[in-house]
Amino acid sequence: MQIRVRFFASLRDGLGLSDRAVELPAGATVADVWAAASDGRERPPAILAARNMEYTDYGTPVADGDEVAFFPPVTGG
Amino acid sequence: MRAEVRERPFDPLAELVAYQQGLAAGAYGALTSFVGTMRDFNEGDAVLGMRLEHYPGMTERFLERLLAEAAERWPLLDALILHRVGALAPGDPIVLVAVWSAHRGATFEACRFLIERLKSEAPFWKKERLQDGERWVEHNTPG
């Protein structure tokens, strides 16, 4: 299945990557999306994840066509 | 209720007046608002400018849900959230939160709820421009 992956803010700058598509087997989780999209890089602490624009946990399963985003703690307002 | 992310500068007081003109006069007895403005200092350094980034789509959805949650918890007549993105200069307004209700208890509490949840959960990120380069803001200051 295909997942669209997005990175924001300092994480995007650090990885040098804003957007990519990854191919994963059925049953894959958000943690698997990170591993595939970051080419196996260790996940920096406190990095948050969203699945289809909703906050999610790393153990959550993903589905074909999902958009998964990773980003650092937010600093708006 | 309205939640909006705006790329251009805005005047929060003019926005407040304009929005309130759309409400039924006499229906509300209280308005509480919060305006967050860009400072020219942070963590002991002079800050020359800032770029605010967001996650288009998720941010708007989050803010709309937040307004709905506030309206469930308090008897609100209306509420408004307006947040800047893009390039900002010191003194520029960043965020406006405004809440209307019959009485002040609900407006004070709901306004605080909205700005605190926005600051801790809405997907916005600040990058500061300093004398000697740029840096991402890693955490918000406590209220």
Backbone of each chain as ProteinMPNN parsed JSONL, in Angstrom:
{"seq_chain_A": "MQIRVRFFASLRDGLGLSDRAVELPAGATVADVWAAASDGRERPPAILAARNMEYTDYGTPVADGDEVAFFPPVTGG", "coords_chain_A": {"N_chain_A": [[0.84, -1.2, 0.0], [0.314, 2.326, -0.521], [1.673, 5.199, 1.03], [1.436, 8.613, 1.769], [3.876, 10.791, 2.87], [4.722, 13.416, 5.084], [6.863, 16.027, 6.239], [7.556, 18.5, 8.698], [8.719, 21.823, 9.582], [11.495, 22.124, 11.835], [12.175, 19.465, 11.672], [11.818, 18.785, 8.989], [13.768, 20.438, 7.859], [16.023, 19.283, 9.041], [16.034, 16.682, 7.973], [16.108, 17.281, 5.359], [13.974, 17.001, 3.654], [10.676, 17.187, 2.517], [8.41, 15.92, 1.681], [7.229, 12.802, 0.669], [6.537, 9.648, -0.964], [5.827, 6.419, 0.294], [6.082, 2.863, 0.059], [4.423, 0.269, 1.596], [3.937, -2.866, 3.365], [0.759, -4.535, 4.01], [-0.716, -4.019, 7.214], [1.176, -2.42, 8.315], [2.446, 0.071, 10.583], [2.307, 3.431, 12.003], [4.847, 3.822, 13.057], [6.317, 2.174, 11.363], [6.02, 3.596, 9.032], [7.528, 5.871, 9.633], [10.093, 4.661, 9.766], [10.462, 3.766, 7.134], [10.176, 6.133, 5.645], [12.16, 7.761, 6.617], [14.415, 6.518, 5.917], [15.347, 4.687, 7.784], [16.413, 6.171, 9.826], [17.052, 7.169, 13.24], [14.365, 8.124, 15.338], [13.982, 11.436, 16.3], [13.635, 12.599, 19.704], [10.386, 13.398, 21.03], [9.112, 13.889, 18.636], [6.119, 14.39, 16.901], [3.219, 12.713, 15.55], [0.865, 12.618, 12.864], [-2.042, 11.222, 11.448], [-3.76, 11.306, 8.524], [-4.28, 13.995, 9.074], [-4.942, 14.051, 11.777], [-3.922, 13.878, 15.144], [-1.893, 11.104, 16.1], [-0.811, 7.847, 17.381], [2.352, 6.059, 17.444], [1.921, 3.366, 17.199], [-0.335, 2.995, 15.723], [-2.163, 1.448, 13.099], [-1.762, 1.889, 9.542], [-3.428, 2.814, 6.454], [-3.903, 2.107, 2.948], [-3.295, 4.889, 0.914], [-3.299, 6.725, 2.941], [-2.326, 9.834, 4.546], [0.515, 10.598, 6.258], [2.013, 12.512, 8.753], [4.946, 13.962, 10.185], [6.258, 15.841, 12.858], [7.89, 18.445, 14.855], [7.416, 19.465, 18.373], [4.75, 21.833, 18.747], [4.612, 25.407, 18.165], [2.902, 27.639, 18.051], [0.704, 30.555, 18.281]], "CA_chain_A": [[0.0, 0.0, 0.0], [1.112, 3.545, -0.645], [1.422, 6.211, 2.058], [2.075, 9.909, 1.526], [4.523, 11.207, 4.114], [5.107, 14.827, 5.097], [7.668, 16.468, 7.377], [7.41, 19.943, 8.881], [9.532, 22.681, 10.454], [12.905, 21.758, 12.022], [12.365, 18.077, 11.243], [11.971, 18.844, 7.53], [15.093, 21.006, 7.589], [17.034, 18.318, 9.463], [16.045, 15.542, 7.052], [16.242, 17.782, 3.997], [12.911, 16.28, 2.954], [9.381, 17.699, 2.98], [7.261, 15.185, 1.168], [7.587, 11.645, -0.16], [5.595, 8.524, -0.922], [6.487, 5.148, 0.624], [5.306, 1.648, -0.209], [4.536, -0.582, 2.792], [3.037, -4.021, 3.351], [-0.443, -4.446, 4.845], [-0.436, -4.211, 8.636], [2.207, -1.475, 8.748], [2.014, 1.093, 11.543], [2.92, 4.758, 11.86], [6.284, 3.641, 13.303], [6.895, 1.62, 10.13], [6.059, 4.702, 8.066], [8.726, 6.652, 9.969], [11.31, 3.913, 9.404], [10.613, 3.735, 5.676], [10.288, 7.479, 5.074], [13.394, 8.406, 7.08], [15.486, 5.584, 5.546], [15.857, 3.987, 8.959], [17.018, 7.06, 10.828], [16.441, 7.158, 14.567], [13.394, 9.199, 15.472], [14.343, 12.377, 17.367], [12.645, 12.584, 20.77], [9.29, 14.383, 21.025], [8.494, 14.083, 17.315], [4.701, 14.041, 16.905], [2.743, 12.125, 14.296], [-0.553, 12.782, 12.531], [-2.519, 10.369, 10.355], [-4.883, 11.989, 7.869], [-4.473, 15.294, 9.739], [-5.36, 13.906, 13.178], [-2.827, 13.332, 15.956], [-1.971, 9.66, 16.242], [0.304, 7.183, 18.063], [3.221, 5.329, 16.524], [1.443, 1.991, 17.028], [-1.572, 2.971, 14.932], [-2.027, 0.923, 11.735], [-2.089, 2.825, 8.46], [-4.143, 2.189, 5.342], [-3.519, 2.593, 1.628], [-3.783, 6.23, 0.6], [-3.191, 7.629, 4.097], [-1.272, 10.846, 4.64], [1.101, 10.576, 7.6], [2.923, 13.65, 8.921], [5.795, 13.976, 11.38], [6.692, 17.214, 13.134], [8.346, 18.714, 16.225], [6.411, 20.135, 19.205], [4.219, 23.008, 18.063], [5.001, 26.66, 18.822], [2.085, 28.742, 17.557], [0.054, 31.427, 19.256]], "C_chain_A": [[0.877, 1.253, 0.0], [0.663, 4.589, 0.39], [2.122, 7.494, 1.642], [2.622, 10.413, 2.862], [4.95, 12.666, 4.006], [5.885, 15.145, 6.372], [7.565, 17.989, 7.475], [8.506, 20.528, 9.773], [10.964, 22.144, 10.602], [13.183, 20.32, 11.586], [12.595, 18.018, 9.719], [13.369, 19.373, 7.176], [16.194, 19.991, 7.9], [17.158, 17.153, 8.491], [16.32, 15.995, 5.62], [15.161, 17.218, 3.088], [11.569, 16.806, 3.443], [8.243, 16.735, 2.686], [7.778, 13.965, 0.419], [6.514, 10.581, -0.063], [6.391, 7.271, -0.57], [5.511, 4.0, 0.383], [5.508, 0.712, 0.981], [3.576, -1.76, 2.683], [1.821, -3.797, 4.243], [-0.063, -4.707, 6.301], [0.603, -3.246, 9.169], [1.603, -0.418, 9.686], [2.684, 2.436, 11.231], [4.433, 4.671, 12.098], [6.982, 3.076, 12.066], [7.001, 2.696, 9.046], [7.291, 5.565, 8.339], [9.981, 5.954, 9.466], [11.539, 3.957, 7.888], [10.902, 5.132, 5.116], [11.588, 8.163, 5.461], [14.611, 7.57, 6.7], [16.158, 5.007, 6.785], [16.512, 4.868, 9.995], [16.295, 6.967, 12.169], [15.5, 8.348, 14.69], [13.819, 10.144, 16.589], [13.254, 12.373, 18.441], [11.586, 13.672, 20.551], [8.684, 14.64, 19.645], [7.062, 13.537, 17.339], [4.301, 13.48, 15.545], [1.261, 12.423, 14.123], [-0.881, 11.848, 11.377], [-3.779, 11.009, 9.798], [-5.308, 13.233, 8.652], [-5.112, 15.196, 11.115], [-4.158, 13.357, 13.938], [-3.01, 11.827, 16.123], [-0.765, 9.141, 17.014], [1.114, 6.382, 17.045], [2.754, 3.893, 16.289], [0.204, 1.88, 16.153], [-1.325, 2.384, 13.534], [-2.394, 1.987, 10.702], [-2.773, 2.059, 7.333], [-3.701, 2.827, 4.032], [-4.123, 3.975, 1.375], [-3.706, 7.21, 1.759], [-2.12, 8.694, 3.879], [-0.776, 10.834, 6.088], [2.114, 11.714, 7.689], [3.696, 13.508, 10.219], [6.275, 15.41, 11.592], [7.096, 17.392, 14.595], [7.214, 19.349, 17.043], [6.02, 21.49, 18.608], [4.521, 24.284, 18.871], [4.195, 27.85, 18.285], [1.561, 29.623, 18.67], [0.898, 32.604, 19.655]], "O_chain_A": [[2.02, 1.236, 0.458], [-0.527, 4.828, 0.596], [3.274, 7.464, 1.21], [1.904, 10.452, 3.861], [5.471, 13.1, 2.979], [5.602, 14.605, 7.441], [7.495, 18.681, 6.459], [9.12, 19.839, 10.588], [11.581, 21.752, 9.611], [14.299, 19.997, 11.179], [13.462, 17.288, 9.24], [14.055, 18.827, 6.311], [17.159, 19.847, 7.149], [18.264, 16.688, 8.216], [16.716, 15.195, 4.772], [15.393, 16.985, 1.901], [11.336, 16.871, 4.65], [7.224, 16.742, 3.376], [8.691, 14.094, -0.397], [5.673, 10.621, 0.835], [7.498, 7.076, -1.071], [4.294, 4.153, 0.488], [6.645, 0.397, 1.334], [2.548, -1.682, 2.011], [1.858, -2.953, 5.138], [0.813, -5.526, 6.581], [0.886, -3.252, 10.367], [0.426, -0.071, 9.592], [3.508, 2.548, 10.324], [5.21, 5.354, 11.432], [8.111, 3.458, 11.759], [7.941, 2.708, 8.251], [8.009, 5.947, 7.415], [10.829, 6.57, 8.821], [12.661, 4.159, 7.423], [11.749, 5.301, 4.238], [12.074, 9.036, 4.742], [15.726, 7.882, 7.117], [17.379, 4.856, 6.832], [17.107, 4.366, 10.949], [15.09, 6.72, 12.227], [15.798, 9.442, 14.208], [14.002, 9.701, 17.723], [12.08, 12.168, 18.131], [11.861, 14.72, 19.965], [7.832, 15.516, 19.501], [6.818, 12.398, 17.736], [4.951, 13.735, 14.531], [0.502, 12.475, 15.091], [-0.094, 11.701, 10.442], [-4.749, 11.226, 10.524], [-6.492, 13.494, 8.863], [-5.751, 16.143, 11.574], [-3.455, 12.476, 13.443], [-4.13, 11.337, 16.268], [0.183, 9.882, 17.276], [0.644, 6.07, 15.951], [3.14, 3.268, 15.3], [-0.256, 0.774, 15.874], [-0.375, 2.783, 12.86], [-3.222, 2.863, 10.954], [-2.708, 0.832, 7.262], [-3.19, 3.947, 4.013], [-5.314, 4.195, 1.596], [-4.009, 8.392, 1.594], [-1.153, 8.495, 3.142], [-1.553, 11.034, 7.023], [2.967, 11.865, 6.814], [3.182, 13.005, 11.218], [6.647, 16.103, 10.645], [6.708, 16.607, 15.46], [6.182, 19.726, 16.489], [6.853, 22.197, 18.04], [4.663, 24.242, 20.093], [4.74, 28.936, 18.089], [1.918, 29.466, 19.838], [0.472, 33.421, 20.471]]}, "seq_chain_B": "MRAEVRERPFDPLAELVAYQQGLAAGAYGALTSFVGTMRDFNEGDAVLGMRLEHYPGMTERFLERLLAEAAERWPLLDALILHRVGALAPGDPIVLVAVWSAHRGATFEACRFLIERLKSEAPFWKKERLQDGERWVEHNTPG", "coords_chain_B": {"N_chain_B": [[-19.294, 30.739, 14.498], [-15.818, 31.132, 13.854], [-12.785, 30.031, 12.445], [-9.653, 30.937, 11.321], [-6.788, 30.906, 9.247], [-4.378, 33.151, 8.353], [-2.49, 34.666, 5.748], [-1.74, 37.241, 5.459], [-0.946, 40.401, 7.101], [-2.951, 41.479, 9.902], [-5.321, 43.644, 11.585], [-6.046, 43.299, 14.801], [-7.972, 44.529, 16.469], [-9.653, 45.878, 14.719], [-10.619, 43.663, 13.361], [-12.019, 42.436, 15.389], [-14.069, 44.284, 15.95], [-15.376, 44.292, 13.468], [-16.237, 41.621, 13.292], [-17.903, 41.438, 15.485], [-19.957, 43.094, 14.743], [-21.531, 41.473, 13.244], [-22.979, 40.039, 15.036], [-25.951, 39.557, 17.032], [-27.094, 42.439, 18.482], [-27.43, 42.961, 21.953], [-27.774, 40.315, 22.552], [-25.488, 39.27, 23.658], [-23.574, 39.618, 26.656], [-21.008, 39.788, 27.356], [-17.649, 40.017, 26.275], [-14.598, 38.49, 25.786], [-11.25, 38.856, 24.885], [-8.143, 37.775, 23.415], [-4.992, 38.824, 22.381], [-2.142, 37.873, 20.772], [1.139, 38.951, 20.31], [4.033, 39.591, 18.313], [7.15, 39.471, 19.889], [10.254, 41.377, 20.341], [12.301, 40.037, 21.484], [13.705, 37.003, 22.759], [14.528, 34.24, 24.743], [16.735, 35.613, 25.712], [17.861, 36.816, 23.488], [17.974, 39.283, 20.853], [15.316, 39.546, 18.594], [14.783, 39.739, 15.195], [12.952, 39.177, 13.248], [10.367, 36.9, 12.094], [9.281, 33.709, 10.91], [6.306, 32.115, 10.364], [5.037, 28.934, 10.198], [2.641, 26.487, 9.072], [0.544, 23.518, 9.158], [-1.183, 23.103, 6.524], [-4.639, 22.581, 6.3], [-4.691, 20.487, 8.375], [-4.322, 22.257, 10.49], [-6.486, 24.107, 10.301], [-8.632, 22.346, 10.599], [-8.126, 21.407, 13.177], [-8.438, 23.782, 14.677], [-11.12, 24.43, 14.197], [-12.402, 22.265, 15.377], [-11.618, 22.708, 17.983], [-12.987, 25.082, 18.6], [-15.587, 24.073, 18.5], [-15.481, 22.322, 20.628], [-15.136, 24.073, 22.789], [-17.58, 25.37, 22.66], [-19.218, 23.359, 23.459], [-18.533, 23.061, 26.092], [-18.941, 25.511, 27.357], [-21.54, 28.028, 27.641], [-21.603, 29.535, 24.914], [-22.037, 32.392, 22.823], [-20.768, 33.126, 20.499], [-17.583, 32.71, 18.798], [-14.203, 33.443, 17.848], [-11.275, 32.711, 16.057], [-8.258, 33.835, 14.865], [-5.337, 33.494, 13.052], [-2.014, 34.283, 12.243], [0.19, 33.39, 9.507], [3.36, 33.067, 7.783], [5.696, 35.742, 6.981], [6.705, 37.676, 9.709], [7.063, 40.749, 11.579], [8.584, 42.274, 14.494], [6.121, 43.298, 16.822], [3.998, 42.77, 15.2], [0.691, 41.435, 15.106], [0.015, 38.095, 16.089], [-1.933, 36.227, 16.837], [-5.464, 36.197, 17.314], [-7.94, 35.669, 19.656], [-11.298, 35.47, 20.388], [-14.212, 35.623, 22.384], [-17.676, 35.44, 22.825], [-20.394, 35.767, 25.084], [-23.291, 35.384, 27.262], [-22.498, 36.019, 29.823], [-19.593, 36.974, 31.826], [-18.069, 34.943, 33.051], [-18.039, 32.597, 31.495], [-16.844, 33.607, 29.156], [-14.235, 34.433, 29.914], [-13.139, 31.981, 30.823], [-13.427, 30.283, 28.576], [-11.934, 31.628, 26.652], [-9.337, 31.486, 27.677], [-9.007, 28.719, 27.674], [-9.118, 28.217, 24.886], [-6.832, 29.609, 23.833], [-4.742, 28.383, 25.225], [-4.931, 25.684, 24.469], [-4.617, 25.975, 21.733], [-1.966, 26.923, 21.642], [-0.564, 24.737, 22.641], [-1.227, 22.586, 21.013], [-2.078, 23.127, 18.324], [-0.985, 22.809, 14.957], [1.404, 24.758, 14.351], [4.5, 26.43, 13.642], [7.303, 28.305, 14.721], [9.922, 30.203, 13.314], [12.72, 31.952, 14.143], [14.373, 35.001, 13.226], [17.532, 36.051, 13.832], [20.24, 38.287, 14.835], [22.516, 36.937, 13.969], [21.705, 34.851, 12.314], [19.266, 32.166, 11.786], [16.773, 30.472, 13.784], [14.82, 27.695, 14.858], [12.018, 27.936, 16.985], [11.852, 26.126, 19.903], [10.158, 25.536, 21.987], [7.156, 26.797, 23.49], [6.823, 29.662, 25.639], [5.865, 29.378, 29.091], [2.527, 30.289, 30.128]], "CA_chain_B": [[-17.909, 30.668, 14.934], [-14.915, 31.133, 12.699], [-11.35, 29.838, 12.639], [-9.013, 31.303, 10.057], [-5.34, 31.079, 9.181], [-4.239, 34.215, 7.363], [-1.102, 34.904, 5.328], [-1.447, 38.676, 5.428], [-1.103, 41.055, 8.403], [-4.304, 41.926, 10.23], [-5.481, 44.515, 12.746], [-6.947, 42.491, 15.627], [-9.103, 45.294, 17.011], [-10.586, 46.085, 13.608], [-11.257, 42.36, 13.113], [-12.952, 42.215, 16.501], [-15.22, 45.159, 15.735], [-16.089, 43.823, 12.275], [-16.914, 40.351, 13.578], [-18.977, 41.671, 16.462], [-21.088, 43.727, 14.05], [-22.375, 40.413, 12.713], [-23.719, 39.381, 16.13], [-27.186, 40.258, 17.4], [-26.902, 43.343, 19.623], [-28.314, 42.64, 23.055], [-27.75, 38.875, 22.851], [-24.3, 38.967, 24.465], [-23.275, 40.587, 27.699], [-19.579, 39.74, 27.654], [-16.66, 39.663, 25.252], [-13.217, 38.42, 26.235], [-10.379, 38.588, 23.744], [-6.71, 37.677, 23.637], [-4.169, 39.098, 21.206], [-0.724, 37.541, 20.922], [1.911, 39.839, 19.438], [5.427, 39.18, 18.22], [8.137, 40.216, 20.684], [11.564, 41.544, 19.696], [13.301, 39.338, 22.3], [13.361, 35.639, 23.159], [15.661, 33.472, 25.275], [17.887, 36.495, 25.913], [18.389, 37.333, 22.225], [17.132, 40.183, 20.057], [14.71, 38.848, 17.452], [14.546, 40.737, 14.142], [11.778, 38.795, 12.459], [9.922, 35.539, 12.352], [8.448, 33.071, 9.887], [5.376, 31.163, 10.967], [4.636, 27.881, 9.266], [1.609, 25.609, 9.625], [0.204, 22.319, 8.386], [-2.468, 23.488, 5.919], [-5.636, 21.516, 6.384], [-4.778, 19.986, 9.754], [-4.451, 23.394, 11.41], [-7.861, 24.616, 10.252], [-9.498, 21.318, 11.169], [-7.906, 21.408, 14.625], [-9.014, 24.992, 15.292], [-12.585, 24.329, 14.134], [-12.796, 21.292, 16.404], [-11.398, 23.363, 19.277], [-14.126, 25.987, 18.808], [-16.767, 23.25, 18.798], [-15.313, 21.793, 21.987], [-15.407, 25.181, 23.721], [-19.023, 25.644, 22.639], [-19.884, 22.307, 24.243], [-18.205, 23.197, 27.52], [-19.456, 26.774, 27.892], [-22.67, 28.553, 26.864], [-21.056, 30.637, 24.117], [-22.849, 32.926, 21.734], [-19.922, 33.049, 19.307], [-16.145, 32.726, 19.07], [-13.394, 33.717, 16.66], [-9.821, 32.525, 16.14], [-7.569, 34.291, 13.655], [-3.912, 33.241, 13.31], [-1.122, 34.617, 11.139], [1.349, 32.617, 9.084], [4.195, 33.848, 6.881], [6.781, 36.547, 7.549], [6.241, 38.667, 10.684], [8.034, 41.658, 12.184], [8.221, 42.561, 15.888], [4.947, 44.153, 16.95], [2.88, 42.246, 14.395], [-0.197, 40.483, 15.774], [0.138, 36.687, 15.682], [-3.182, 35.498, 17.028], [-6.602, 36.812, 17.994], [-8.985, 34.763, 20.128], [-12.371, 36.273, 20.976], [-15.342, 34.793, 22.806], [-18.859, 36.189, 23.261], [-21.392, 34.98, 25.81], [-24.173, 36.234, 28.06], [-21.837, 36.441, 31.063], [-18.13, 37.003, 31.74], [-17.417, 33.709, 33.524], [-17.84, 31.714, 30.342], [-15.93, 34.176, 28.157], [-12.859, 34.351, 30.421], [-12.675, 30.583, 30.856], [-13.329, 29.718, 27.228], [-10.838, 32.297, 25.95], [-8.09, 30.888, 28.181], [-8.995, 27.347, 27.151], [-8.811, 28.223, 23.454], [-5.457, 30.004, 23.533], [-3.791, 27.397, 25.76], [-4.958, 24.484, 23.616], [-4.01, 26.368, 20.451], [-0.508, 27.011, 21.781], [0.065, 23.451, 22.937], [-1.575, 21.497, 20.088], [-2.328, 23.466, 16.91], [0.284, 22.645, 14.235], [2.114, 25.956, 13.879], [5.894, 26.456, 14.096], [7.949, 29.62, 14.549], [11.362, 30.265, 13.073], [13.139, 33.321, 14.435], [15.543, 35.567, 12.556], [18.36, 36.769, 14.812], [21.349, 39.048, 14.259], [23.531, 36.064, 13.369], [21.151, 33.66, 11.659], [17.889, 31.79, 12.078], [16.61, 29.277, 14.606], [13.455, 27.275, 15.16], [11.609, 28.005, 18.389], [11.668, 24.722, 20.289], [9.004, 25.396, 22.888], [6.515, 28.052, 23.866], [7.009, 30.053, 27.026], [4.651, 29.149, 29.875], [1.648, 31.458, 30.178]], "C_chain_B": [[-17.003, 30.581, 13.713], [-13.472, 30.905, 13.14], [-10.679, 30.103, 11.309], [-7.511, 31.425, 10.225], [-5.09, 32.066, 8.056], [-2.776, 34.503, 7.041], [-0.735, 36.378, 5.353], [-1.644, 39.286, 6.823], [-2.562, 41.451, 8.651], [-4.272, 42.823, 11.462], [-6.493, 43.837, 13.672], [-8.157, 43.264, 16.153], [-10.133, 45.586, 15.925], [-11.328, 44.781, 13.291], [-12.339, 42.077, 14.15], [-14.239, 43.023, 16.292], [-16.056, 44.644, 14.561], [-16.865, 42.549, 12.566], [-18.108, 40.579, 14.495], [-20.193, 42.33, 15.822], [-22.029, 42.693, 13.442], [-23.201, 39.705, 13.775], [-24.935, 40.218, 16.507], [-26.943, 41.11, 18.643], [-27.899, 42.982, 20.713], [-28.276, 41.173, 23.445], [-26.57, 38.512, 23.743], [-24.082, 40.059, 25.499], [-21.804, 40.659, 28.001], [-18.782, 39.356, 26.42], [-15.311, 39.607, 25.948], [-12.365, 38.11, 25.024], [-8.934, 38.492, 24.204], [-6.014, 37.977, 22.323], [-2.729, 38.746, 21.544], [0.056, 38.31, 19.878], [3.368, 39.399, 19.422], [6.347, 40.096, 19.034], [9.438, 40.401, 19.888], [12.677, 40.94, 20.553], [12.785, 37.943, 22.625], [14.625, 34.937, 23.624], [16.915, 34.341, 25.374], [18.467, 37.097, 24.641], [17.412, 38.323, 21.589], [16.612, 39.407, 18.849], [14.289, 39.891, 16.423], [13.284, 40.439, 13.344], [11.45, 37.342, 12.715], [9.165, 35.016, 11.143], [7.597, 32.02, 10.572], [4.874, 30.206, 9.903], [3.493, 27.083, 9.894], [1.398, 24.406, 8.719], [-1.164, 22.602, 7.773], [-3.442, 22.31, 5.932], [-5.78, 21.021, 7.804], [-5.0, 21.132, 10.733], [-5.894, 23.885, 11.464], [-8.822, 23.623, 10.901], [-9.38, 21.299, 12.695], [-8.599, 22.604, 15.274], [-10.544, 24.952, 15.269], [-13.101, 23.37, 15.198], [-12.665, 21.913, 17.8], [-12.547, 24.327, 19.594], [-15.377, 25.191, 19.18], [-16.694, 22.697, 20.222], [-15.604, 22.872, 23.034], [-16.905, 25.448, 23.81], [-19.82, 24.555, 23.365], [-19.691, 22.515, 25.728], [-18.786, 24.456, 28.148], [-20.615, 27.266, 27.032], [-22.249, 29.777, 26.053], [-22.061, 31.105, 23.076], [-22.071, 32.834, 20.421], [-18.454, 33.057, 19.722], [-15.392, 32.854, 17.758], [-11.926, 33.421, 16.97], [-9.24, 32.954, 14.795], [-6.074, 34.181, 13.929], [-3.105, 33.546, 12.06], [-0.189, 33.471, 10.782], [2.151, 33.509, 8.137], [5.229, 34.661, 7.63], [6.218, 37.635, 8.461], [7.399, 39.522, 11.169], [7.619, 41.894, 13.634], [7.07, 43.564, 15.949], [3.758, 43.654, 16.148], [2.012, 41.312, 15.24], [-0.007, 39.077, 15.201], [-1.218, 35.997, 15.741], [-4.217, 36.372, 17.732], [-7.569, 35.699, 18.378], [-10.049, 35.635, 20.774], [-13.58, 35.387, 21.238], [-16.466, 35.69, 23.31], [-19.823, 35.257, 23.985], [-22.285, 35.938, 26.588], [-23.424, 36.82, 29.249], [-20.321, 36.24, 30.984], [-17.445, 35.712, 32.171], [-17.078, 32.806, 32.349], [-16.82, 32.293, 29.368], [-14.476, 34.12, 28.627], [-12.341, 32.92, 30.35], [-12.482, 30.016, 29.456], [-12.172, 30.346, 26.453], [-9.5, 31.694, 26.376], [-7.916, 29.466, 27.657], [-8.543, 27.331, 25.685], [-7.354, 28.576, 23.181], [-4.46, 28.971, 24.068], [-3.76, 26.132, 24.907], [-4.343, 24.79, 22.25], [-2.486, 26.326, 20.566], [0.14, 25.645, 21.979], [-0.198, 22.393, 21.873], [-1.759, 21.88, 18.612], [-1.003, 23.438, 16.135], [0.777, 23.917, 13.529], [3.548, 25.86, 14.397], [6.495, 27.816, 13.767], [9.433, 29.446, 14.284], [11.783, 31.715, 13.223], [14.348, 33.723, 13.6], [16.293, 36.429, 13.559], [19.446, 37.549, 14.067], [22.275, 38.144, 13.447], [22.947, 34.788, 12.765], [19.729, 33.374, 12.089], [17.877, 30.603, 13.029], [15.121, 28.967, 14.791], [13.192, 27.451, 16.646], [11.26, 26.587, 18.807], [10.513, 24.513, 21.242], [8.444, 26.769, 23.196], [6.821, 28.372, 25.325], [5.727, 29.747, 27.809], [3.85, 30.442, 30.001], [1.979, 32.417, 31.292]], "O_chain_B": [[-17.377, 30.028, 12.678], [-13.002, 31.519, 14.098], [-11.085, 29.558, 10.283], [-7.022, 31.973, 11.213], [-5.537, 31.852, 6.929], [-1.932, 34.575, 7.935], [0.443, 36.73, 5.278], [-2.41, 38.76, 7.63], [-3.307, 41.724, 7.71], [-3.342, 42.777, 12.267], [-7.682, 43.804, 13.357], [-9.247, 42.704, 16.266], [-11.337, 45.547, 16.176], [-12.522, 44.797, 12.99], [-13.412, 41.558, 13.84], [-15.345, 42.504, 16.44], [-17.281, 44.569, 14.645], [-18.012, 42.404, 12.144], [-19.176, 39.996, 14.31], [-21.319, 42.157, 16.288], [-23.188, 42.995, 13.156], [-24.035, 38.86, 13.449], [-24.945, 41.435, 16.324], [-26.629, 40.592, 19.714], [-29.071, 42.728, 20.434], [-28.697, 40.814, 24.545], [-26.644, 37.547, 24.503], [-24.356, 41.237, 25.27], [-21.374, 41.485, 28.805], [-19.18, 38.495, 25.635], [-14.917, 40.558, 26.623], [-12.691, 37.227, 24.23], [-8.551, 39.047, 25.234], [-6.393, 37.453, 21.275], [-2.167, 39.272, 22.504], [-0.31, 38.327, 18.703], [3.874, 38.888, 20.421], [6.325, 41.319, 18.888], [9.696, 39.697, 18.911], [13.849, 41.276, 20.383], [11.579, 37.729, 22.75], [15.669, 35.026, 22.977], [18.026, 33.862, 25.145], [19.464, 37.816, 24.702], [16.197, 38.221, 21.76], [17.365, 38.707, 18.172], [13.534, 40.813, 16.734], [12.631, 41.348, 12.831], [12.15, 36.645, 13.448], [8.494, 35.771, 10.439], [8.108, 31.145, 11.271], [4.362, 30.61, 8.859], [3.39, 27.011, 11.119], [2.001, 24.298, 7.651], [-2.19, 22.372, 8.412], [-3.075, 21.181, 5.604], [-6.859, 21.116, 8.388], [-5.766, 21.003, 11.688], [-6.456, 24.058, 12.545], [-9.713, 24.01, 11.658], [-10.375, 21.19, 13.41], [-9.267, 22.46, 16.298], [-11.189, 25.393, 16.22], [-14.117, 23.633, 15.842], [-13.493, 21.674, 18.68], [-13.022, 24.377, 20.728], [-16.132, 25.588, 20.067], [-17.701, 22.615, 20.925], [-16.248, 22.601, 24.048], [-17.437, 25.718, 24.886], [-20.939, 24.787, 23.823], [-20.567, 22.192, 26.531], [-19.09, 24.47, 29.341], [-20.679, 26.966, 25.84], [-22.504, 30.914, 26.452], [-22.829, 30.316, 22.526], [-22.63, 32.511, 19.373], [-18.126, 33.374, 20.865], [-15.868, 32.436, 16.703], [-11.404, 33.827, 18.009], [-9.672, 32.498, 13.736], [-5.588, 34.713, 14.926], [-3.46, 33.126, 10.958], [0.182, 32.673, 11.643], [1.684, 34.575, 7.735], [5.601, 34.334, 8.757], [5.363, 38.419, 8.049], [8.552, 39.093, 11.175], [6.448, 41.737, 13.978], [7.054, 44.553, 15.216], [2.627, 44.073, 16.393], [2.532, 40.494, 15.999], [0.114, 38.896, 13.99], [-1.605, 35.278, 14.82], [-3.895, 37.168, 18.614], [-7.967, 34.889, 17.541], [-9.729, 36.461, 21.628], [-13.927, 34.522, 20.434], [-16.239, 36.588, 24.121], [-20.044, 34.12, 23.569], [-22.069, 37.15, 26.578], [-23.665, 37.961, 29.645], [-19.83, 35.444, 30.185], [-16.347, 35.414, 31.7], [-15.955, 32.315, 32.233], [-16.012, 31.551, 28.809], [-13.582, 33.801, 27.844], [-11.234, 32.678, 29.871], [-11.487, 29.345, 29.185], [-11.503, 29.661, 25.679], [-8.637, 31.426, 25.54], [-6.826, 29.065, 27.251], [-7.692, 26.53, 25.297], [-6.702, 27.91, 22.377], [-3.44, 28.713, 23.429], [-2.693, 25.574, 24.651], [-3.632, 23.961, 21.683], [-1.802, 25.771, 19.706], [1.266, 25.42, 21.535], [0.522, 21.395, 21.817], [-1.607, 21.026, 17.738], [-0.005, 23.984, 16.605], [0.598, 24.117, 12.328], [3.792, 25.284, 15.457], [6.246, 28.397, 12.71], [10.111, 28.653, 14.938], [11.279, 32.597, 12.528], [15.223, 32.909, 13.305], [15.758, 37.412, 14.072], [19.555, 37.481, 12.843], [22.757, 38.526, 12.381], [23.622, 33.76, 12.712], [19.062, 34.224, 12.68], [18.83, 29.826, 13.086], [14.286, 29.869, 14.867], [14.052, 27.148, 17.473], [10.466, 25.919, 18.146], [9.946, 23.422, 21.3], [9.157, 27.771, 23.167], [7.048, 27.476, 26.138], [4.629, 29.844, 27.262], [4.407, 31.54, 29.983], [1.314, 33.442, 31.442]]}, "name": "protein", "num_of_chains": 2, "seq": "MQIRVRFFASLRDGLGLSDRAVELPAGATVADVWAAASDGRERPPAILAARNMEYTDYGTPVADGDEVAFFPPVTGGMRAEVRERPFDPLAELVAYQQGLAAGAYGALTSFVGTMRDFNEGDAVLGMRLEHYPGMTERFLERLLAEAAERWPLLDALILHRVGALAPGDPIVLVAVWSAHRGATFEACRFLIERLKSEAPFWKKERLQDGERWVEHNTPG"}
